[in-house]
Amino acid sequence: MSAKRKLTIAIFFGGRSVEHDVSVITGNQIMRAFDAERFEVVPVYINREGKWFTGDPLLDLNNYKNEVTSHKGIIPVILSPATQHHGLILNPVVGRLQKNTVKRIDVAFPAIHGSHGEDGTLQGLFELADIPYVGCGVLSSAIANDKAITKQLLRQNQVPVLDDVVFSRAEWLDNPETWIEHIERNLRYPLFVKPVTLGSSIGVGRVENEQLLRASIEVAFNFDRRVIVESALVQCKEINCAVIGHGTAITASVLEQPVSWEQFLTYEEKYMRGNEGMKSAERLIPAPLSAEQTAQIQAYAVNAFKAIDGRGTARIDFLVRDDEVYLNEINTMPGSLAFYLWRENGLAASDVVERLVQIAQDGYAEKRRTSYNYQTSLIAMTASRGLKGVKRDKNPVRVN
């Protein structure tokens, strides 16, 4: 009996995003987590300009200290949206006497944070290519990436969130005084100013007065066309919970409390206080909460993931003050995949990635139960009758 074929998993990381560097770290952590005896890992690096590459040098994080794509063995690649390829086209642009090749993949594993990856765009490409993929689908990825839409949906599902004001760059430029007045009338200082669709604390500012509010809004608009201003919960603690699963089978992790010397966790605190990403930050695991409040937060996390029709995994961040609990953010591609939280639940990193691959395959099997082919006689009937109203008039009436 022949040995069972390895599953080919393509890991997509990097990306045209301000969170590019974080994604490179996450992608490499995911690639290291797979059991080489059971899985063939194919790295797909997307550089800051949006060009795609593959090759073994991408498996070594040390190669990224300089321009990684200059290493020998790196070749350009694209993912074909055509279903007959079901995979990657290596060397997509070649000379007349050369040939490109197709690398079929079993499951795509996106590890891109933020724009052009975590926001549903890459997921849409996987859908077109008809390839199973890890994580949330197009709609749920897009919703979770949009703080404003997420909060609207959570309010409808009785998950508590803080008050906010949302406006666009065009609205701000048209009349900034109106928006300052609106914010100060409906919210109280201190406030948080955030780009609507970014993570990793990039472009986020905590403000105590009108002068800082104006400056932070201008900064946030450098990273997004919409800004959200939220009430700050004073003297609170951040509590994070990871979830994994799909549908009715969603599991919540142990809770953690990040410990920060700042007013909130900055990008530097999250990712630059060690060499292993988020897990290097100071944290309390399990979070020092009562059993009742722990269960409440875990229930909110599961309900929020269900509300966005989440699949795979996410890290969901909360703000807690005494008996008050507010959901702050849903990260559908958490840094380091929250491996450190699942370890406390008895799951090694290899267990997490294998489970995510299985969920992706189960989701794909469920998708196959839906029919996308509905044939009718509409085209033949229309052709026989002619395209009335579309055919060009040989003698058009000219109006001067």
The 8 nearest C-alpha neighbors of each residue, nearest first, counted from 0:
[[1, 2, 3, 4, 5, 37, 36, 6],
 [2, 0, 3, 4, 5, 37, 36, 6],
 [3, 1, 4, 0, 5, 37, 36, 6],
 [2, 4, 5, 1, 37, 0, 6, 36],
 [5, 3, 2, 6, 37, 1, 38, 7],
 [4, 6, 38, 37, 39, 7, 3, 36],
 [5, 7, 38, 39, 105, 8, 4, 37],
 [6, 8, 39, 104, 105, 38, 40, 5],
 [7, 9, 40, 106, 107, 41, 105, 39],
 [8, 10, 41, 107, 42, 108, 40, 11],
 [11, 9, 108, 42, 43, 109, 41, 107],
 [12, 10, 109, 43, 110, 44, 108, 9],
 [13, 11, 111, 110, 44, 26, 22, 23],
 [14, 12, 19, 23, 45, 22, 44, 46],
 [13, 15, 45, 16, 46, 19, 47, 12],
 [14, 16, 47, 49, 48, 115, 46, 19],
 [15, 17, 18, 114, 19, 14, 113, 115],
 [16, 18, 19, 15, 113, 114, 20, 201],
 [17, 19, 16, 21, 20, 112, 113, 22],
 [20, 18, 13, 22, 16, 17, 21, 14],
 [21, 19, 23, 22, 18, 24, 13, 17],
 [20, 22, 24, 18, 23, 19, 25, 334],
 [21, 23, 25, 13, 111, 19, 20, 24],
 [24, 22, 13, 26, 20, 21, 25, 12],
 [23, 25, 27, 21, 22, 26, 28, 20],
 [26, 24, 335, 22, 28, 27, 23, 334],
 [27, 25, 23, 29, 12, 110, 24, 28],
 [26, 28, 30, 24, 29, 25, 31, 23],
 [29, 27, 25, 31, 26, 30, 24, 32],
 [28, 30, 32, 26, 27, 31, 25, 33],
 [31, 29, 27, 32, 28, 33, 26, 40],
 [30, 32, 28, 29, 33, 27, 34, 58],
 [31, 33, 349, 29, 30, 348, 28, 34],
 [34, 32, 349, 31, 30, 35, 38, 352],
 [33, 35, 36, 37, 38, 32, 349, 31],
 [36, 34, 38, 37, 33, 39, 40, 5],
 [37, 35, 34, 38, 5, 39, 33, 4],
 [36, 38, 5, 35, 34, 6, 39, 4],
 [39, 37, 5, 6, 35, 7, 34, 36],
 [38, 40, 7, 6, 5, 8, 35, 41],
 [41, 39, 8, 9, 7, 38, 42, 30],
 [40, 42, 9, 8, 10, 43, 39, 7],
 [43, 41, 10, 53, 9, 44, 57, 40],
 [44, 42, 11, 53, 52, 10, 12, 41],
 [43, 45, 52, 12, 13, 51, 11, 53],
 [46, 44, 51, 14, 13, 50, 49, 12],
 [47, 45, 49, 48, 50, 14, 13, 44],
 [46, 48, 15, 49, 14, 45, 16, 19],
 [49, 47, 46, 50, 15, 45, 14, 51],
 [48, 50, 46, 15, 47, 45, 14, 51],
 [51, 49, 45, 46, 48, 52, 47, 75],
 [50, 52, 45, 76, 44, 75, 77, 49],
 [53, 51, 75, 76, 44, 74, 43, 45],
 [52, 54, 43, 74, 42, 73, 44, 76],
 [55, 53, 73, 72, 56, 57, 74, 42],
 [54, 56, 57, 58, 72, 53, 73, 42],
 [57, 55, 58, 54, 59, 62, 70, 72],
 [56, 58, 55, 59, 54, 42, 53, 60],
 [57, 59, 56, 55, 60, 27, 42, 30],
 [60, 58, 61, 57, 62, 56, 27, 63],
 [59, 61, 62, 63, 58, 27, 57, 24],
 [62, 60, 63, 59, 64, 65, 58, 67],
 [63, 61, 60, 64, 67, 59, 65, 56],
 [62, 64, 67, 65, 61, 60, 66, 59],
 [65, 63, 62, 61, 66, 67, 60, 59],
 [64, 66, 63, 67, 62, 69, 61, 68],
 [67, 65, 68, 69, 63, 64, 62, 70],
 [66, 68, 63, 69, 62, 70, 65, 57],
 [67, 69, 70, 66, 73, 52, 74, 71],
 [70, 68, 67, 66, 71, 73, 65, 72],
 [71, 69, 68, 67, 73, 72, 56, 66],
 [72, 70, 73, 69, 56, 68, 74, 54],
 [71, 73, 54, 70, 74, 55, 56, 53],
 [74, 72, 54, 71, 53, 68, 70, 52],
 [73, 75, 52, 53, 54, 72, 90, 76],
 [76, 74, 52, 90, 51, 89, 53, 73],
 [75, 77, 89, 52, 51, 88, 90, 91],
 [78, 76, 88, 87, 51, 79, 91, 89],
 [79, 77, 87, 86, 88, 80, 76, 128],
 [78, 80, 81, 87, 77, 86, 84, 128],
 [79, 81, 128, 127, 124, 82, 78, 125],
 [82, 80, 79, 128, 83, 84, 127, 85],
 [81, 83, 128, 85, 84, 129, 80, 127],
 [84, 82, 81, 85, 128, 86, 79, 80],
 [85, 83, 86, 82, 81, 79, 101, 103],
 [86, 84, 82, 103, 83, 128, 130, 104],
 [85, 87, 103, 104, 84, 102, 78, 79],
 [86, 88, 78, 102, 101, 77, 79, 89],
 [87, 89, 101, 77, 76, 91, 100, 78],
 [90, 88, 76, 100, 91, 99, 101, 87],
 [89, 91, 75, 99, 92, 76, 93, 74],
 [92, 90, 89, 88, 99, 76, 93, 77],
 [91, 93, 90, 94, 99, 75, 89, 76],
 [94, 92, 97, 90, 91, 98, 95, 99],
 [93, 95, 97, 96, 92, 98, 99, 90],
 [96, 94, 97, 93, 98, 92, 99, 91],
 [95, 97, 94, 98, 93, 99, 92, 90],
 [98, 96, 94, 95, 93, 99, 92, 90],
 [99, 97, 100, 93, 96, 94, 95, 90],
 [98, 100, 90, 89, 91, 88, 93, 97],
 [99, 101, 89, 88, 98, 102, 90, 91],
 [100, 102, 88, 87, 89, 103, 86, 84],
 [103, 101, 87, 86, 88, 104, 100, 89],
 [102, 104, 86, 85, 101, 87, 105, 84],
 [105, 103, 7, 86, 106, 8, 102, 9],
 [104, 106, 7, 8, 6, 103, 131, 107],
 [105, 107, 131, 8, 132, 104, 130, 108],
 [108, 106, 132, 9, 8, 131, 10, 109],
 [107, 109, 10, 133, 132, 9, 11, 110],
 [110, 108, 11, 111, 10, 107, 12, 133],
 [111, 109, 12, 26, 11, 22, 108, 25],
 [112, 110, 12, 116, 22, 109, 117, 13],
 [111, 113, 117, 22, 18, 332, 116, 110],
 [112, 114, 117, 197, 16, 116, 118, 198],
 [113, 115, 16, 116, 118, 117, 112, 15],
 [116, 114, 120, 118, 15, 121, 117, 113],
 [115, 117, 121, 111, 118, 114, 120, 113],
 [116, 118, 113, 112, 119, 111, 140, 114],
 [117, 119, 141, 140, 144, 116, 120, 114],
 [120, 118, 137, 140, 141, 122, 121, 117],
 [121, 119, 123, 122, 115, 118, 116, 124],
 [122, 120, 116, 124, 123, 119, 115, 125],
 [121, 123, 119, 125, 124, 120, 137, 136],
 [124, 122, 126, 120, 121, 125, 137, 119],
 [123, 125, 127, 121, 126, 122, 128, 80],
 [126, 124, 128, 122, 123, 130, 127, 129],
 [125, 127, 129, 123, 124, 128, 122, 130],
 [128, 126, 124, 80, 129, 125, 123, 81],
 [127, 129, 80, 82, 125, 81, 126, 130],
 [130, 128, 126, 127, 82, 125, 131, 85],
 [129, 131, 125, 128, 132, 106, 85, 126],
 [132, 130, 106, 363, 359, 360, 107, 129],
 [133, 131, 107, 106, 359, 108, 130, 134],
 [134, 132, 359, 108, 355, 356, 311, 107],
 [135, 133, 311, 310, 312, 132, 136, 359],
 [134, 136, 310, 309, 140, 139, 311, 331],
 [135, 137, 139, 138, 140, 122, 134, 119],
 [136, 138, 119, 140, 122, 139, 123, 141],
 [137, 139, 141, 140, 136, 142, 119, 135],
 [138, 140, 142, 307, 141, 136, 137, 135],
 [141, 139, 119, 118, 143, 137, 138, 135],
 [140, 142, 118, 119, 138, 144, 139, 143],
 [141, 143, 139, 145, 144, 140, 149, 138],
 [144, 142, 140, 145, 141, 149, 329, 139],
 [143, 145, 141, 196, 118, 142, 140, 146],
 [146, 144, 196, 142, 143, 147, 148, 195],
 [147, 145, 149, 195, 148, 150, 144, 196],
 [146, 148, 150, 149, 145, 195, 151, 165],
 [149, 147, 151, 150, 145, 146, 142, 152],
 [150, 148, 146, 152, 147, 151, 143, 142],
 [149, 151, 153, 147, 152, 148, 154, 146],
 [152, 150, 148, 154, 149, 153, 147, 155],
 [153, 151, 149, 155, 150, 154, 148, 156],
 [152, 154, 156, 150, 158, 155, 151, 149],
 [153, 155, 157, 151, 156, 152, 158, 150],
 [154, 156, 152, 153, 157, 151, 158, 150],
 [155, 157, 153, 154, 158, 152, 306, 303],
 [158, 156, 154, 155, 159, 153, 299, 152],
 [157, 159, 153, 156, 154, 299, 160, 303],
 [160, 158, 325, 326, 157, 154, 324, 161],
 [161, 159, 325, 326, 150, 158, 327, 162],
 [160, 162, 230, 325, 163, 229, 159, 327],
 [163, 161, 229, 230, 160, 186, 164, 185],
 [162, 164, 229, 228, 230, 161, 227, 165],
 [163, 165, 228, 227, 229, 182, 166, 162],
 [166, 164, 227, 226, 228, 163, 147, 225],
 [167, 165, 225, 226, 170, 227, 164, 168],
 [168, 166, 225, 170, 169, 224, 171, 226],
 [167, 169, 171, 224, 170, 225, 172, 220],
 [170, 168, 172, 167, 171, 173, 224, 166],
 [171, 169, 173, 167, 168, 172, 166, 174],
 [172, 170, 175, 168, 173, 169, 174, 167],
 [171, 173, 169, 170, 174, 175, 168, 167],
 [172, 174, 170, 171, 169, 175, 168, 177],
 [173, 175, 171, 176, 172, 177, 170, 178],
 [176, 174, 171, 178, 177, 172, 179, 173],
 [177, 175, 179, 178, 174, 180, 171, 181],
 [176, 178, 180, 175, 179, 174, 181, 171],
 [179, 177, 181, 175, 180, 176, 182, 171],
 [178, 180, 176, 182, 181, 177, 183, 175],
 [179, 181, 177, 183, 178, 182, 184, 176],
 [182, 180, 178, 184, 179, 183, 177, 185],
 [183, 181, 179, 185, 184, 180, 186, 178],
 [182, 184, 180, 186, 181, 185, 179, 187],
 [183, 185, 181, 182, 186, 180, 187, 179],
 [186, 184, 182, 183, 181, 187, 164, 163],
 [187, 185, 183, 182, 230, 184, 188, 162],
 [188, 186, 189, 230, 183, 190, 185, 184],
 [189, 187, 190, 207, 208, 186, 230, 206],
 [188, 190, 207, 231, 206, 187, 230, 205],
 [191, 189, 230, 231, 188, 206, 229, 205],
 [190, 192, 205, 229, 228, 204, 231, 206],
 [191, 193, 228, 204, 203, 227, 215, 216],
 [194, 192, 203, 227, 226, 219, 195, 202],
 [193, 195, 226, 219, 223, 196, 197, 225],
 [194, 196, 226, 146, 145, 225, 227, 193],
 [195, 197, 145, 144, 194, 146, 223, 198],
 [198, 196, 113, 194, 195, 201, 199, 144],
 [197, 199, 200, 201, 113, 196, 112, 18],
 [198, 200, 201, 266, 197, 18, 265, 269],
 [201, 199, 203, 198, 266, 265, 202, 264],
 [202, 200, 199, 203, 198, 266, 197, 265],
 [201, 203, 219, 193, 218, 200, 194, 204],
 [204, 202, 193, 200, 201, 192, 219, 194],
 [203, 205, 192, 191, 215, 206, 202, 193],
 [204, 206, 191, 190, 192, 189, 203, 207],
 [207, 205, 190, 211, 189, 212, 208, 204],
 [208, 206, 189, 188, 190, 211, 205, 209],
 [209, 207, 211, 210, 206, 212, 188, 189],
 [208, 210, 212, 211, 213, 207, 179, 206],
 [209, 211, 212, 213, 208, 214, 207, 206],
 [212, 210, 214, 206, 213, 209, 208, 215],
 [211, 213, 209, 215, 210, 214, 206, 208],
 [214, 212, 216, 210, 211, 215, 209, 217],
 [213, 215, 211, 217, 216, 212, 218, 210],
 [216, 214, 218, 212, 217, 213, 204, 211],
 [215, 217, 219, 213, 218, 214, 212, 220],
 [216, 218, 214, 220, 215, 219, 213, 221],
 [219, 217, 215, 216, 221, 220, 202, 214],
 [220, 218, 202, 216, 194, 221, 217, 222],
 [219, 221, 223, 217, 222, 218, 224, 216],
 [222, 220, 219, 218, 223, 217, 224, 202],
 [223, 221, 220, 219, 194, 202, 224, 218],
 [224, 222, 220, 225, 194, 221, 219, 195],
 [223, 225, 168, 167, 220, 226, 222, 194],
 [226, 224, 167, 223, 195, 166, 168, 194],
 [227, 225, 194, 195, 193, 166, 165, 167],
 [226, 228, 165, 193, 164, 195, 192, 194],
 [229, 227, 192, 164, 163, 191, 193, 165],
 [230, 228, 163, 191, 190, 162, 231, 227],
 [229, 231, 190, 186, 162, 187, 161, 163],
 [232, 230, 190, 189, 233, 191, 229, 188],
 [231, 233, 235, 230, 234, 318, 320, 189],
 [232, 234, 235, 231, 189, 320, 236, 230],
 [235, 233, 232, 320, 236, 319, 231, 262],
 [234, 236, 320, 319, 233, 232, 318, 237],
 [237, 235, 319, 318, 238, 320, 234, 256],
 [236, 238, 318, 317, 256, 319, 257, 239],
 [237, 239, 256, 317, 255, 316, 318, 236],
 [240, 238, 316, 255, 254, 315, 317, 256],
 [241, 239, 254, 315, 314, 252, 316, 253],
 [240, 242, 314, 252, 313, 251, 315, 337],
 [243, 241, 251, 312, 250, 313, 252, 314],
 [242, 244, 312, 250, 311, 249, 251, 313],
 [243, 245, 249, 311, 248, 310, 250, 312],
 [246, 244, 310, 248, 249, 247, 311, 309],
 [245, 247, 248, 249, 305, 244, 308, 310],
 [246, 248, 249, 245, 244, 305, 250, 301],
 [249, 247, 245, 246, 244, 250, 243, 301],
 [250, 248, 244, 243, 245, 247, 301, 242],
 [251, 249, 243, 242, 244, 252, 248, 301],
 [250, 252, 242, 297, 241, 301, 243, 240],
 [253, 251, 241, 240, 242, 341, 254, 340],
 [252, 254, 285, 340, 240, 344, 343, 255],
 [255, 253, 240, 285, 286, 239, 252, 284],
 [256, 254, 286, 284, 239, 285, 283, 238],
 [255, 257, 238, 283, 286, 282, 237, 258],
 [258, 256, 282, 281, 283, 255, 259, 237],
 [257, 259, 282, 281, 256, 260, 283, 280],
 [260, 258, 261, 264, 257, 263, 281, 262],
 [259, 261, 262, 258, 263, 264, 268, 281],
 [262, 260, 263, 259, 264, 265, 268, 258],
 [263, 261, 260, 264, 259, 205, 265, 234],
 [264, 262, 261, 265, 259, 260, 205, 237],
 [265, 263, 268, 259, 269, 261, 266, 262],
 [264, 266, 268, 267, 200, 263, 269, 199],
 [265, 267, 269, 200, 268, 199, 270, 201],
 [268, 266, 271, 265, 270, 269, 272, 264],
 [269, 267, 265, 266, 270, 272, 264, 271],
 [270, 268, 266, 277, 267, 280, 265, 271],
 [269, 271, 276, 267, 277, 268, 272, 266],
 [272, 270, 267, 273, 268, 269, 276, 274],
 [273, 271, 268, 270, 280, 279, 267, 274],
 [274, 272, 279, 271, 275, 276, 270, 280],
 [275, 273, 276, 279, 271, 272, 270, 277],
 [276, 274, 279, 273, 278, 277, 270, 24],
 [275, 277, 270, 278, 279, 274, 335, 273],
 [276, 278, 269, 279, 270, 280, 334, 335],
 [277, 279, 280, 276, 339, 275, 335, 337],
 [280, 278, 273, 277, 275, 276, 272, 281],
 [281, 279, 278, 277, 272, 269, 282, 268],
 [282, 280, 258, 257, 279, 283, 259, 278],
 [283, 281, 257, 258, 256, 280, 284, 255],
 [282, 284, 256, 286, 255, 285, 257, 281],
 [285, 283, 255, 286, 282, 254, 256, 253],
 [284, 286, 255, 254, 283, 253, 287, 256],
 [285, 287, 255, 284, 256, 254, 283, 288],
 [288, 286, 285, 289, 283, 256, 284, 255],
 [289, 287, 286, 293, 292, 290, 291, 285],
 [288, 290, 292, 291, 293, 287, 294, 286],
 [289, 291, 293, 292, 294, 288, 295, 287],
 [292, 290, 294, 289, 293, 295, 288, 296],
 [291, 293, 295, 289, 294, 290, 296, 288],
 [292, 294, 290, 296, 295, 291, 288, 289],
 [293, 295, 297, 291, 292, 296, 298, 290],
 [294, 296, 292, 298, 293, 297, 291, 299],
 [297, 295, 299, 293, 298, 294, 300, 292],
 [296, 298, 300, 294, 299, 295, 251, 293],
 [299, 297, 295, 301, 296, 300, 294, 302],
 [298, 300, 296, 302, 297, 301, 303, 295],
 [301, 299, 297, 303, 298, 302, 296, 304],
 [300, 302, 304, 298, 303, 299, 305, 297],
 [303, 301, 305, 299, 304, 300, 306, 298],
 [302, 304, 306, 300, 305, 301, 299, 153],
 [305, 303, 309, 301, 306, 302, 307, 300],
 [304, 306, 308, 302, 303, 307, 309, 301],
 [307, 305, 303, 304, 308, 302, 156, 153],
 [306, 308, 139, 309, 305, 304, 303, 142],
 [309, 307, 305, 306, 139, 304, 310, 246],
 [310, 308, 304, 135, 307, 305, 139, 245],
 [311, 309, 135, 245, 134, 244, 312, 308],
 [312, 310, 134, 244, 243, 355, 135, 133],
 [311, 313, 243, 242, 134, 310, 331, 244],
 [314, 312, 331, 330, 242, 241, 332, 333],
 [313, 315, 241, 330, 333, 240, 329, 242],
 [314, 316, 329, 240, 239, 328, 241, 330],
 [315, 317, 239, 328, 327, 238, 326, 240],
 [316, 318, 326, 327, 238, 325, 237, 239],
 [317, 319, 237, 325, 236, 324, 238, 235],
 [320, 318, 324, 236, 235, 323, 237, 317],
 [321, 319, 235, 323, 322, 236, 324, 234],
 [320, 322, 323, 319, 235, 324, 236, 234],
 [323, 321, 320, 324, 319, 292, 325, 291],
 [324, 322, 320, 321, 319, 325, 318, 159],
 [325, 323, 319, 318, 322, 320, 317, 326],
 [326, 324, 160, 159, 318, 317, 327, 161],
 [325, 327, 317, 160, 328, 159, 316, 318],
 [326, 328, 317, 316, 325, 318, 160, 329],
 [327, 329, 316, 315, 326, 330, 317, 146],
 [328, 330, 315, 143, 314, 331, 316, 313],
 [331, 329, 314, 333, 313, 332, 315, 328],
 [330, 332, 313, 333, 329, 312, 314, 140],
 [333, 331, 330, 313, 112, 117, 334, 110],
 [334, 332, 336, 330, 314, 331, 313, 337],
 [333, 335, 336, 25, 277, 337, 332, 276],
 [334, 336, 25, 337, 338, 333, 276, 277],
 [337, 335, 333, 334, 338, 332, 25, 29],
 [336, 338, 335, 339, 340, 333, 334, 341],
 [339, 337, 341, 336, 340, 348, 335, 342],
 [338, 340, 342, 337, 341, 278, 343, 335],
 [341, 339, 342, 337, 343, 338, 253, 252],
 [342, 340, 344, 343, 338, 346, 339, 252],
 [341, 343, 346, 345, 339, 344, 340, 347],
 [342, 344, 341, 345, 340, 253, 339, 346],
 [345, 343, 341, 342, 346, 252, 253, 340],
 [344, 346, 342, 343, 341, 347, 350, 340],
 [347, 345, 342, 341, 350, 344, 351, 348],
 [346, 348, 350, 349, 342, 351, 345, 341],
 [347, 349, 351, 350, 32, 338, 352, 346],
 [350, 348, 32, 347, 352, 351, 33, 353],
 [349, 351, 347, 353, 348, 346, 352, 354],
 [352, 350, 348, 354, 349, 353, 355, 346],
 [353, 351, 355, 354, 349, 350, 356, 348],
 [354, 352, 356, 350, 355, 351, 349, 357],
 [353, 355, 357, 351, 356, 352, 350, 358],
 [356, 354, 352, 358, 357, 353, 311, 133],
 [355, 357, 359, 353, 354, 358, 133, 352],
 [356, 358, 354, 360, 359, 355, 361, 353],
 [359, 357, 361, 355, 360, 356, 362, 354],
 [360, 358, 133, 356, 362, 357, 132, 361],
 [359, 361, 363, 357, 362, 358, 131, 364],
 [362, 360, 358, 364, 363, 359, 357, 365],
 [363, 361, 365, 359, 360, 364, 358, 366],
 [362, 364, 366, 360, 365, 361, 131, 359],
 [365, 363, 361, 367, 366, 362, 360, 368],
 [366, 364, 362, 363, 368, 367, 361, 369],
 [367, 365, 363, 368, 364, 369, 362, 370],
 [368, 366, 364, 369, 365, 363, 370, 362],
 [367, 369, 366, 365, 370, 364, 363, 371],
 [370, 368, 367, 366, 371, 365, 372, 364],
 [369, 371, 372, 368, 367, 373, 366, 365],
 [372, 370, 373, 369, 367, 368, 374, 366],
 [371, 373, 370, 374, 369, 375, 367, 368],
 [374, 372, 371, 375, 370, 376, 377, 369],
 [373, 375, 372, 376, 377, 378, 371, 370],
 [374, 376, 377, 373, 378, 379, 380, 372],
 [375, 377, 379, 378, 380, 374, 381, 382],
 [376, 378, 380, 375, 379, 381, 382, 374],
 [379, 377, 381, 380, 376, 382, 375, 383],
 [380, 378, 382, 376, 381, 377, 383, 384],
 [379, 381, 377, 383, 378, 382, 376, 384],
 [380, 382, 378, 384, 383, 379, 385, 377],
 [383, 381, 379, 385, 380, 384, 378, 386],
 [384, 382, 380, 381, 385, 379, 378, 386],
 [385, 383, 381, 382, 380, 386, 387, 379],
 [386, 384, 382, 383, 387, 381, 390, 380],
 [385, 387, 389, 390, 388, 381, 384, 382],
 [388, 386, 389, 385, 390, 384, 381, 391],
 [387, 389, 390, 386, 391, 385, 392, 384],
 [388, 390, 387, 386, 391, 385, 392, 381],
 [391, 389, 388, 386, 387, 392, 385, 393],
 [390, 392, 393, 389, 388, 395, 394, 387],
 [391, 393, 394, 395, 390, 389, 396, 388],
 [392, 394, 395, 391, 390, 396, 397, 389],
 [395, 393, 392, 396, 391, 397, 390, 398],
 [396, 394, 392, 393, 397, 391, 398, 390],
 [395, 397, 394, 398, 392, 393, 399, 391],
 [398, 396, 395, 399, 394, 392, 393, 391],
 [397, 399, 396, 395, 394, 392, 393, 391],
 [398, 397, 396, 395, 394, 392, 393, 391]]
